Structures are given as C-alpha cells and as structure tokens.
C-alpha cells in the first residue's frame, strides 16, 4: 500500500488559525503541482469540505476515539493512495480529547503518534511575545510520543512584535517555518456550527488563492515539505466500517444536507453499493430505482421554508417510505419529523414520517461522542449492534413520542454515562441526532 509522507498542522488551542494556515498550505502546494490529500482529526464535516476545495481531492476524518487502530490505518492508507503528500489538520488543542486510555482520547496527538506524522504547531501570538516560546516548549515536552518539528507564527502585529517572538523561540530551539501578519482578510466567515460551508462561501476560489499567496510569501514551503515523514505501517482492519445501508443508496446532497463522512461513502462504494445524489432544495425526490434513502445532517434550519414548500421532494420521500428504508442524521432527522421551528420562531411542516418536532429558536448546544445500541433493525444495522459517533447541534426537541417502542437506540457518552433513549423508528423510517462514525 502507498504510504506517502504526511504532517499534522495543530495548535495549542482552538481559534489559533489552524484552518486558514492549512488551507493556504494545501492550495500553495497544489499550485506547485503536488497532489495533496487533506485529513481532519476528529468529528468534523465543514473543514474537510474546505480541504477538498483547496486540493481538489476528498478529505477524510481520522478519530482515535471512534476508530480503532486498524480502521485508522485503513482510512489513512486509502486517503494516501495516489497522493504526494498528506496535510492533516488537528482539532481543538493538540492534546484535547476525552478521558480515555492513551491513544484512544480523540486528540490530534494520537493521530500523530500512531501514523508517525510530525507536528507543525500554529501559534497565535497576538496576546504575547517571548512567552509564545514557553507555550511551544510545553507542547513539545508534554507528550513524548510525538515530535513538534517546527512552528508557524500567526497573527503577528508588527516587525517589532515578530522580533520579540523570535527572541523567545531562539531560547527553546524550535525552528520557525514562517510568520503570518495579522490580517482580517485571511479569516473565513463563520456561523453557529463553525465556518460557513465551503459551497456557500462567497468567492471561495479567490479566498483560497489569497491564502496560498500569503503562505507562499510567509512560510518556507520547501522546509515544511521536507519535514513530512512516511505514514507508519499499521495492520489494516476495516471491520469497524459501517456496511452499506442498501445496494442503491439515494443520498440527499445540497446546501441543506452535506454532512457526510468520506470514509463512509468510500466504504460503501468499495463494498459494491451505488450512491445516487438528489437535492431536496431543488425539490427532487429520492431516485425511484434506489432501495434505501439517507438524509445526512447539514443546515436545514436555514432553508426550512424552502423545504416545507418542496412538494415533489416531500411527496416523493413519503411514497419512498411506504416500502423502502430511510434514515436521517441530525438535520435529516429534523426534516423527517413533523415540524421544524426556525430561528425566527416560524414553524414549518416537514415530512411527518417520524413523531418528533424540533426547534432552532430554542437553542441549546448538544455536543459530544455518543455510543449507541440499536433497539431495532435499521439502515444502521441489526438490533443490538453498537456504533460510535457524535452529536453537534443547537436544535431542541419540542414535541416527541418518547416511548421506547418508538426509539431507535439507547446511548451513552464517551465516559459511559447513560443518556437514555435516542431517535425514532416508525415503519421503514429511522433517525436521530446521532452522526455515526463506525461500528464499535
């Protein structure tokens, strides 16, 4: 199996500018003629879509809590095939994760340690000068499994500021690969779940080229590429991969339904399944020759009125549900429900296939890993099977038939705390706020 060199771009904390630096590096290297594969550590849909836009190749997720070592290796190998270089992006802080045994915390450092990728540390130096070196040194010494090979200074205020930071870095011996000055034009637009989706970002190509141009002027790319190391060989085991929910899968895909993991789609295709996309926002029903329908998450709350008026889509999915399985994750679950209240308090009728009403006006953050055990057969698998995934949404359930006979699964959090029942099942239709990543 091809094992191209890779490196991990990470930071001591969220908000340091990892994504903008990563996108600039990816696009700059593509402009040099390299085939660059993006990777995102942890459960995230939005950043991988930007990676794909920057590189022209689908980006994959690696998660040390949700995925065992064999599956991580299998996905890394699949993602690396045909690439010249893997540029991975960390999540949150480099060592941030859940309380589990070393190597299974979900932290970005676990991925670096397992696959042998060196770390390039992005430091937001806007609030300090020489002290930035102490932060970098702490990261370098915190975990002996990994190697921090260089730093990129971000949000530098002036040449004087840069010299002060360099003085501190010189004392700890960590090489500076480059420095980006503070520039509001480098920031990407955000909304409640993070960045605005790649497909909705205005003038995305020009933004990516601007990032690349900034990186080309500010970072020693030759030195950065030379730091990359071949992906460490690990025994492959794809047994955790979720089997295809059907032979021909109707997949909703547009600006309201875009949160799908590349490793799931690749796994389904590798198992022989055919995936046909359709757009509810374009008032398209599921293709009638498919035998399963999958409605992923996304931002349906931003398009609730348009979905409510999509008569061909709603009538088509109701007809599909009479004889074929349908599963909805998060936003897809909301659309399969009875009603969806938008942020303005307007209640919109949805498909009415599951006994649940949801609201985005009554916002509450639901965030974290989830371990589920299916109570009934569904497109996810057979009753009793367990899966690991995550929730990340602000929507609330305002009305629901909560009897266990209607529920899809029981769930716990990453620490094993019982969170009760989750989701719904009605006839051939199932759904929940839970995004599945892999089988347990």
C-alpha positions in Angstrom: 0.0 0.0 0.0 1.2 3.5 -0.8 2.4 5.3 2.2 3.0 9.0 1.2 4.7 11.4 3.6 2.4 13.4 5.9 2.4 16.0 8.6 -0.1 17.3 11.1 -0.8 21.0 11.5 -2.1 21.6 15.0 -2.3 24.3 17.7 -2.3 24.6 21.5 -5.9 25.8 21.4 -8.9 26.4 19.2 -9.1 29.8 17.4 -5.3 29.9 16.6 -5.9 29.9 12.9 -5.2 26.3 12.0 -7.7 26.1 9.3 -6.6 29.2 7.4 -3.0 28.1 7.6 -3.8 24.6 6.5 -5.9 25.8 3.5 -3.1 28.2 2.5 -0.5 25.4 2.7 -2.7 22.9 0.8 -3.6 25.3 -2.0 0.0 26.6 -2.3 1.4 23.1 -2.7 -1.3 22.2 -5.2 -0.2 25.3 -7.2 3.3 23.7 -7.2 1.9 20.7 -8.9 1.7 18.3 -5.9 -1.3 16.0 -5.3 -2.2 16.9 -1.7 -4.6 15.0 0.4 -6.4 16.7 3.3 -7.1 14.9 6.6 -9.2 16.3 9.5 -8.7 14.9 13.0 -11.9 14.3 15.0 -15.6 14.5 14.1 -15.9 17.5 11.7 -17.7 18.0 8.4 -17.0 21.6 7.5 -13.2 21.7 7.5 -12.9 18.6 5.2 -15.1 20.3 2.6 -12.7 23.3 2.6 -9.7 20.9 2.3 -11.4 19.3 -0.8 -11.9 22.7 -2.3 -8.3 23.7 -1.7 -6.8 20.4 -3.0 -9.3 19.0 -5.5 -9.4 15.7 -3.6 -11.8 14.5 -1.0 -10.7 14.9 2.6 -11.0 12.2 5.2 -11.5 12.2 9.0 -9.4 10.2 11.5 -10.6 9.9 15.1 -8.7 7.9 17.7 -11.7 7.6 20.0 -14.3 6.5 17.4 -11.9 4.4 15.3 -9.6 1.6 16.4 -6.1 1.5 15.1 -6.8 -0.9 12.2 -9.6 1.3 10.8 -7.5 4.4 11.3 -4.7 2.7 9.3 -7.1 1.6 6.6 -8.6 5.1 6.1 -5.1 6.7 6.1 -3.9 4.2 3.5 -7.0 4.7 1.3 -6.6 8.5 1.6 -2.9 8.4 0.8 -3.3 6.4 -2.3 -2.2 8.5 -5.3 -1.2 11.5 -3.1 2.2 13.1 -3.0 1.7 14.5 0.5 -0.9 14.4 3.3 -1.5 17.6 5.1 -3.7 16.9 8.2 -5.4 19.4 10.4 -5.8 19.0 14.1 -9.0 19.7 16.1 -9.2 22.0 19.1 -5.9 21.9 21.0 -3.3 19.4 20.1 -3.8 17.3 23.2 -7.5 18.0 23.8 -9.8 14.9 23.9 -11.9 12.7 26.2 -10.8 10.9 29.3 -9.7 7.5 27.9 -6.5 5.4 27.8 -3.5 6.9 25.9 -4.0 6.6 22.2 -7.8 6.5 22.4 -8.6 10.0 23.5 -9.7 11.5 20.2 -6.9 14.0 20.5 -4.9 15.0 17.4 -1.7 14.0 19.1 -2.9 10.4 19.0 -3.0 10.5 15.2 0.5 12.0 15.0 1.8 9.3 17.3 0.1 6.3 15.6 0.9 7.3 12.0 4.3 8.9 12.6 3.5 12.3 11.3 5.5 15.2 12.7 3.6 18.2 14.1 3.8 21.8 12.7 2.5 24.0 15.5 0.5 27.1 14.7 0.9 29.7 17.4 -1.5 32.6 17.7 1.0 35.2 19.1 -1.5 38.1 19.2 -1.6 38.1 23.0 2.0 37.6 23.9 5.6 37.8 22.6 8.5 35.9 24.2 6.0 33.9 26.2 4.9 32.2 23.0 8.1 30.2 23.2 7.1 28.8 26.6 3.8 27.6 25.2 5.6 25.9 22.2 8.1 24.3 24.6 5.3 23.0 26.8 3.7 21.4 23.8 7.0 19.9 22.6 7.6 18.3 26.0 4.1 17.3 27.0 3.8 14.1 25.0 7.0 12.1 24.2 5.2 10.1 21.6 5.1 13.0 19.1 7.6 15.4 17.6 7.0 19.0 17.1 9.2 19.8 14.1 8.5 23.5 13.6 6.2 26.4 14.3 4.2 28.9 12.3 3.6 32.2 14.0 0.1 33.6 13.3 -1.5 37.0 13.9 1.8 38.8 14.3 1.2 42.5 15.0 4.4 44.2 13.7 8.0 43.6 12.8 9.0 44.6 16.3 6.5 42.0 17.7 7.9 39.4 15.4 11.5 40.0 16.6 10.4 39.7 20.2 8.7 36.4 19.5 11.7 35.1 17.6 13.9 36.0 20.5 11.9 33.8 22.7 11.7 30.9 20.2 15.5 31.1 19.8 15.9 30.2 23.5 13.9 26.9 23.2 15.4 25.7 19.9 12.2 25.2 17.9 12.5 26.2 14.3 10.2 28.9 12.9 8.9 27.9 9.5 7.2 31.2 8.8 5.1 34.1 10.2 1.7 35.5 9.1 0.9 39.0 10.0 -2.5 39.9 11.5 -4.9 40.2 8.5 -8.7 40.2 8.7 -8.9 39.3 5.1 -7.4 35.8 5.9 -10.4 34.9 8.1 -13.2 32.8 6.7 -16.9 33.6 7.5 -18.5 31.7 10.4 -21.9 30.7 11.7 -23.3 28.7 14.7 -21.6 25.4 13.9 -18.3 26.9 12.9 -17.3 28.1 9.4 -19.9 28.8 6.7 -19.8 25.7 4.4 -17.3 25.7 1.6 -20.1 25.6 -1.0 -21.7 28.7 0.4 -18.5 30.8 0.9 -18.6 33.8 -1.4 -15.6 33.8 -3.9 -14.1 30.8 -2.3 -11.6 30.2 -5.0 -10.2 33.7 -4.8 -10.1 33.4 -1.0 -8.1 30.2 -1.2 -5.7 31.7 -3.8 -5.3 34.7 -1.4 -4.4 32.3 1.4 -2.0 30.4 -0.8 -0.3 33.7 -1.9 0.1 34.7 1.7 1.5 31.4 2.7 3.9 31.4 -0.3 5.3 34.8 0.9 5.3 33.9 4.6 6.2 30.2 5.1 9.2 28.3 3.9 7.3 25.6 2.0 10.4 23.7 0.9 11.4 23.3 4.5 7.9 22.4 5.6 7.6 19.7 2.9 11.0 18.3 3.9 9.7 17.8 7.5 7.0 15.3 6.3 7.5 11.6 7.2 6.2 8.4 5.6 3.0 7.2 7.1 3.8 4.5 9.6 2.8 1.0 8.6 0.0 -0.4 10.8 -2.1 -3.6 10.4 -5.2 -2.8 8.5 -8.7 -3.8 9.7 -11.8 -2.3 8.3 -14.2 -4.4 10.4 -15.5 -1.3 12.1 -16.6 0.2 8.8 -20.4 0.7 8.5 -21.8 -1.6 5.8 -23.8 0.0 3.1 -27.4 0.5 4.1 -28.6 -0.7 0.7 -27.4 -1.7 -2.7 -28.5 1.6 -4.3 -28.5 4.5 -1.9 -30.4 7.7 -2.5 -28.2 10.3 -0.8 -29.6 13.8 -0.2 -26.9 16.3 -1.0 -27.1 20.1 -1.3 -26.5 23.1 1.0 -29.1 21.8 3.5 -27.8 18.2 3.5 -24.0 18.0 3.2 -22.6 16.4 6.4 -21.4 13.1 5.2 -18.1 11.4 6.0 -15.8 10.5 3.1 -14.8 7.2 4.7 -18.4 6.0 4.9 -19.1 6.8 1.3 -15.8 5.3 0.1 -16.5 2.2 2.2 -20.0 1.8 0.8 -18.7 2.1 -2.8 -15.9 -0.3 -2.0 -18.5 -2.8 -0.8 -20.3 -2.6 -4.2 -23.0 -0.1 -3.3 -24.1 2.6 -5.8 -24.8 6.1 -4.5 -27.2 8.4 -6.3 -27.5 12.0 -5.0 -30.6 14.2 -5.1 -31.4 17.7 -3.9 -34.3 18.4 -1.6 -33.7 22.1 -2.1 -34.2 21.6 -5.8 -37.4 19.8 -5.0 -36.1 16.5 -6.2 -37.5 13.2 -4.7 -35.3 10.2 -4.0 -34.5 8.4 -7.2 -37.2 5.7 -7.5 -34.7 3.0 -8.6 -32.9 3.2 -5.2 -33.7 0.8 -2.3 -32.5 2.9 0.6 -32.5 6.7 1.3 -30.1 8.5 3.5 -30.7 12.1 4.7 -27.5 13.4 6.3 -27.1 16.4 8.5 -26.4 20.0 7.4 -28.3 23.2 7.8 -32.0 22.5 7.1 -33.0 25.1 9.7 -31.6 27.8 7.3 -33.8 26.5 4.5 -36.9 25.3 6.4 -39.4 27.4 4.4 -38.0 26.2 1.1 -38.0 22.5 2.3 -41.6 22.9 3.5 -42.6 24.1 0.0 -40.7 21.4 -1.8 -43.8 19.4 -2.7 -42.2 16.9 -5.1 -39.5 16.1 -2.5 -41.9 15.7 0.4 -44.4 13.6 -1.5 -41.6 11.5 -3.1 -40.0 10.7 0.3 -43.4 9.8 1.8 -44.0 7.5 -1.1 -40.5 6.0 -0.8 -41.1 5.4 2.9 -44.0 3.1 2.2 -41.7 0.3 1.0 -38.1 1.3 1.5 -35.8 2.2 4.5 -35.0 5.8 5.1 -32.5 7.1 7.7 -31.9 10.7 8.8 -29.0 12.0 10.8 -29.3 15.3 12.8 -30.7 17.7 10.2 -32.1 14.8 8.2 -33.8 13.6 11.3 -35.4 17.0 11.8 -36.7 17.0 8.2 -38.2 13.6 8.7 -40.1 14.9 11.7 -43.5 16.6 12.0 -42.4 20.2 12.2 -39.2 22.4 12.3 -39.2 25.8 14.0 -36.7 28.2 12.5 -34.7 30.9 14.4 -37.4 33.4 13.8 -40.0 31.3 15.6 -41.8 30.3 12.4 -43.0 26.6 12.5 -42.7 24.8 9.2 -44.3 21.4 8.4 -41.8 18.7 7.5 -42.2 15.2 6.1 -44.2 13.9 9.1 -42.6 10.4 8.9 -41.3 10.5 12.5 -43.2 11.6 15.6 -40.9 14.5 16.6 -41.0 18.3 16.5 -37.8 20.3 16.6 -36.9 23.9 17.1 -33.9 26.1 16.3 -35.5 29.1 18.1 -35.0 27.4 21.4 -31.2 26.8 21.1 -29.2 24.6 23.3 -25.8 23.1 22.5 -25.6 19.3 22.3 -22.0 18.2 21.8 -20.0 15.1 22.4 -19.3 11.5 21.4 -22.1 9.0 21.6 -22.1 5.2 21.9 -25.4 3.8 20.7 -27.0 0.3 20.9 -29.8 -0.2 18.3 -33.1 -1.3 19.7 -34.5 -2.3 16.3 -33.2 -3.2 12.9 -32.5 -0.1 10.8 -30.3 1.0 7.9 -27.5 1.3 10.6 -27.6 -2.4 11.3 -29.4 -5.1 13.3 -31.0 -4.7 16.7 -28.3 -5.0 19.5 -25.4 -3.7 17.3 -23.4 -0.8 18.7 -22.0 2.2 17.0 -19.8 5.2 17.9 -20.4 8.7 16.6 -21.1 12.2 17.9 -23.7 14.9 18.3 -23.1 18.5 17.5 -26.2 20.7 17.2 -28.2 23.5 18.8 -31.7 22.3 17.9 -34.1 21.2 20.7 -36.9 18.7 20.6 -40.1 20.5 21.5 -42.5 17.6 21.0 -42.0 13.8 20.7 -43.5 10.4 21.3 -40.8 9.1 23.6 -42.0 5.6 24.3 -39.2 3.0 24.0 -41.1 1.2 21.3 -40.6 4.3 19.1 -37.0 4.9 20.0 -34.1 4.0 17.7 -31.3 3.3 20.2 -30.0 3.7 23.7 -27.0 5.9 24.1 -24.1 6.8 26.4 -21.5 9.4 26.3 -17.8 8.8 25.9 -17.4 8.1 29.6 -20.2 5.6 29.6 -22.8 7.8 31.3 -26.3 6.6 30.4 -28.1 9.3 28.3 -31.3 7.2 27.8 -33.0 6.6 24.5 -32.4 8.5 21.3 -34.0 8.9 17.9 -37.2 7.4 16.5 -38.3 4.5 14.4 -41.6 4.4 12.6 -42.2 1.7 9.9 -39.3 1.8 7.5 -38.1 5.3 8.7 -35.5 5.9 11.4 -33.5 8.9 12.5 -31.7 10.6 15.4 -29.4 13.5 16.2 -26.5 11.0 16.3 -23.9 11.1 13.5 -22.5 7.5 13.0 -18.7 7.2 12.5 -18.1 3.5 12.9 -19.2 0.3 14.5 -17.9 -0.5 17.9 
